[in-house]
Amino acid sequence: QAKENKPFELQVTPAMGIFYYGFLHPKAPFNDKRVCLAFNHAIDRKKIVEYTLKGEGIPAMYGIVPPTASFESKGYNFKALKGYTYDPDLAKKLFSEAGFPNGKNFPHITLQINSGGGDRNVLTAQVIQSMLKENLNIDINIEILPFTQHLDKVESGQTLFWRSGWTSDYPDPESFLTLLYGANIPANLSDRSFANPVRFKNAKFDSLFSLAMKEVNDKKRYELYTLADQVAIDEGAIMPIFYDEVYRLIQKDVKQFDVNAMEYRDLTSVYFIPEKDKEKK
């Protein structure tokens, strides 16, 4: 306000990260995909991002793979994916078909979230708790655990419904879809499941994912990954909430410091224009 701050350039781009809720598929009530789909259609992702997150994020209207330009340029057809719409009537219909008309007979379950992350985890959980109550007439408890304890219970199959997230460490859809690959599930529920904690297993998904991993042509490989992502959506594999974004403030003196979804910082072409040189011009 005193005009003493230097002007900055704001850089924003979709990140290779997703914030989602997990279902423990081998156990009731989430062993019925209609329950998982009802949960997904009962929440308003756009409202969560706009009002709860104050615009910091992208509503997860697709699947588990974040909609980044680098994926799309290689053949990942996000626009062809039919993701989850906010549709309370459909949610109620699916819930009723699963045996829970107006929430009747649905068990009391807990949404387990981890501490940390500022207010984002708690506020998002509270809004979703309210939306599930309003649209499905069910009561969801919220339990906050330290991250290590939270992760331990998730990986060892001790929680039904939980907050999770994933940020890729390499730019490929495989990094996200492997979280749903059936071969990553251990034999016993009590055994730790690191790569597929939701323990989602679907023959069609696994077939498409396996073919994609063997495919050397990027375009064909990305087409197979897109098809696998759609299967995961149709089966209610997870409950995607929003995709992350990269935010950076760059001083105006800094040039050619491009932002990207991986936050990979290539400094080889970065240069500066000092103030004194600007004055000469």
N, C-alpha and C positions, 0 to 999 in steps of 0.2 A: 504493500500500500504506500510505503514511503519511496517506492521506486529505487530501492537500493539493491534489490536482487537482480542478478544477471538473468537475461532471458534464456530459456531452455527450449529444446525441441523434445516433444513427447513422442516416443516410439512405442507403438502397440502392434502386436501380432498374435494370432492364435498360437498357443504353445502345444507341445506334445505331452499333454497331461490331462487326466480326467479325474473328477471327484464323483464317486458313485457309492451306492449302498449294495451290500452283498446279501444274498439269500443262501442259506444252507440247504441245498437242493435234496439231499437224501432224506431229510426229516420233514415231517408235517409241521406247519401247513404248506411249506414251500416246495414239497414234492409234487404239488399240483400246479402246473404252469398257469392255470387260470387265476390263481391267487397272485402269482408274480406279475402277471399282465394287469390285473386289477389295480395293484399297487402302483404300477407304472402309469396307468391312465388316470389315476386319482390325484396326481400332483401337477401343479402348474409351474413348469420350469421357467417360463418367461417371467412370471411374477417373482419367483425366487431370486432370479438374477437381477431383475430391475429394482426391486424394493428391498430385499434382504441383503443382497451383496452390493447394492448401489451401482450396478452396472459392471462390476469387475468380474467378468467371466462371460461365457457363451452358453446359452441354454442347450442342454444335451438332447437335441432333437433327432440325432442319428443313433449310432450304436456305440460300441466301446472305443472305436478308433476316432481320435479327434480330427475335425475337418481342417487340415492344414493344406496350404497351397502346394507344398512339395509332394504330398501324397497324391493330390488331385492331378498334378502335372504328369505323374507317372501312370495314371490310369485308374486311380481309386475314385469310383463314381459315387460320391456322397449324395448327389441329387437323386440318384436312382433308389436310394435306401428309403424304406418306409419305416420311419421311427415312431416314437411314442407321442401321441397328441394328448392334450389335456381334454379328457372326455369322461366326465363323471357318470354319465348315463351308461356308457360302455363298461366302466369300472364296476358299477353296481350290478349290471347284468352278468358279468364274468364272476363276480363274487357270489351272486345268488346261485349260478350254475355250479360253483364249487361247493355249495352246501352251506353258504353263510348269508342268507337273505337279510339285508339291512344289518349286517354284522352279527346276526344271531349265531350263537355257538362258536364264534371265533375265539380261540384261546388268547389269554393275556400274554403278550410277548414284549420283549424289551429290545429297544434299539440301542445297541452298544456303540458309543463313540469314544474317541481318544481325546485326551486333554491336549492343549497346545493349539497352534494355528490361530491365535487371537480369538475373536468372538465367532469366527466363521462356522466352526463345527457345531457349536451350541445353537446359534441362531438358525442355521439351516435345519437342524434337527427339530427345533421347536416349531418351525413353520410347517415342516412335513408332518409332524405329529398332529398339528391342527388340521391340515388338509385331509389326512387319513380319517380323522374323527368326523369331519364335516361330510365327506363323500362316501365313506364306507361304514361309518358309525362304529368304529373300533377304538379302543383305548390302547395306546402304545406308551410304555414307560421308556424313559431315557436314562441310561447309565453311562457315566463318564469315568473312564479308567486311564491311568498312565499308559503311555504308548506301548511300552514293553509288555505290560500285562494284557493290554488290548490285543496286541499282535499274537501273543501266546494263546489266548483263548480262541482267536479266529483260526489260526493255523492248526490247532488241535481239535477243531470241530466242536467247541464247547459253547458256541453262540449261534443263534438262529438268524439274526438280522443285525447288520453292522455297517458303520461308515468305513469306506476305504478310498484309496486313490492310487493312481499310478502315473509316473512320469518316465517316459522312455529315455534310455541312455544311448539309443541308436535310432536313426530315422528310418523306421520300417514298421508297417502295420503288424508284422509278426510279433513285435515286442508287446503289443496289447492283446492280440488274439490268442497268444499262447497261454494267457490267464484262464482260458476256457477250454483248453485242449484236454480231452479225456485221458490221454496217456500220462498226464501229469498228476493224476489222482492216485494216492496210495491205496493198498488193498483194504485196509481197515479204517473205519471212521475215526478211531482214536489215534491213528498215525498222523503225523504232521503232513499237511498239504501246503507246500510253500508256493508253488507256481499257480495252482488252481484251488484257492481256498474255498470258493463257492461250491466246488466239487460238481460242476456242471458237466454232464456227459451226454452227448448226442451223436449218434452214428453219422448223420449227414454232415454236421459241422466238422467232425473229426476227419471225414473223408476229404472234404474240401480243403481243410487246413493242411492235411498230409500232402495232397496233390500240389498245393501252392508252395510248400517247402521244397518240393523236388523240382519245381518249374524254374528254368533258367531265364526265360523271357520275362522281363519285368512287367510288360503290359498284361500278359496272360496271368502272371502271378498275382498282380493287383486285382484283376477281375475275379480270380478265385477267392481272394481275401474278402472282396466286397460281398460275394455270395455267402461266404461263411459268416460275415458280420450280420447279414440279413437273417440267417437262420437263428443266430443268437438273440436277435431282437424278437423274432416270432415266438421263440421259446421262453422268453422272459428270463434270460440268463442272469442279468444283473439289473440294477435300477440306476441308470445313468442320471446324474443331476445337472452337472455343468462341466464344460471344458475350460481349462485354465487359459490365461493370456499372459504374454510377456509384456511388462511395462518397464520402460527405461526413460530416464531424463538425461539428455545429452546436452552439454554446453554447446552454444552456437559456434564456438571456435573449433570444435571437433568435426572433421569431415571424413566421409566414406567409412563410418563405423556402422555398418548395416546391422539391423536386428533380424533374427530368424527364430523359427519355432524351437530349435534345440538350445538357443542361447549360446551357440558356438561363437566364440569371440575371435575373429580373424583380424589381427592387428597389422598384418603385412601391408595393407593399403591405407591405413589410417594416417592422417596428417592434421596439423594444426595451422590456423591462421592467427598469429598473435595480434593483440589489440593495436600495437604500434604499426603493423603492416596494414591493418585496416584503415588507420588514420591517413597513411600515405596515399591510399587509393582514393 
